[in-house]
């Protein structure tokens, strides 16, 4: 789910299909993850999927923690 948030931060609002393709997830799995993120208030599911303010702030905090742990972007792709 981190990857979905990261993609939205980098590319802005996207369709569910485009987001699934960027994340290399099948559509149904991506939609299930997006529903969890929406329930948590991290994304808005309108015509396009977009980060909420809470989603952006949560992602910023997570990136800071990962940086402090020495986890690289490449490590997050696994």
N, C-alpha and C positions, 0 to 999 in steps of 0.2 A: 504494500500500500504506500510505502515511502516513495517508491518509484513513480506512482501516479501523481502524488503531490509535487514531486520534483519536476515532472514533465509539465504540469500545469503552471508551475512557477516560471519555467523557462520559455514556454510557448504561449501562455495565456489561455483563454477559454478555447475549448476544443469540443467537437462532437464526441459522443461516446465511442463511435467507430474509430475515429482518428486517434483518440487516446489509447484505445486497445491496441491499435497497430503500433504506435510509438512505444508502448510498454511491452510489446511482443506477448500479449495475452490473448486468449480467445475471448470473443465478445461477451459470452455469458459470465465468465469468471470476472472480467473487468467490471461488468454491471453489478455483480454481487459485491465486489470490493467497494465500488462507488456508493452503493446503498449504505454500507457500513460507515464510510466516510461522511456521507450526508447525514446519517443518524447522529453522528458525533459532532455535526456542525462545522465540518472542515471543508466541505464543498457544497456548492449549489447545483442542483440538477434541474436545469431549465432546458431550453433548446440546445444549449451547449453547457458543458461542465466547466465550472469556474471555482477557483479557490475563494473561500470566504476570508475575512480578516483573521478569524480564529485559525483557519487552515494555514494561512501565510505565517502567522506568528508561531504556530506549533512547528511548522517546518523549519523556521529559522532557529528555534530552540534545539530541535533535533539535529540540525546540521552543526550547531555549535558543540553539542555533546559528542557527535561523531568525530569532529575535528579534534577535540580534547582527548579523545581515546586513540587518536592516530589512525582512524579508519578512513581509507581513501575512497574516492568516488568509484574507482574500479572494484574495490571490495564490496561496495553496495550493489553492484550489478549481479553478483552471484546469487 
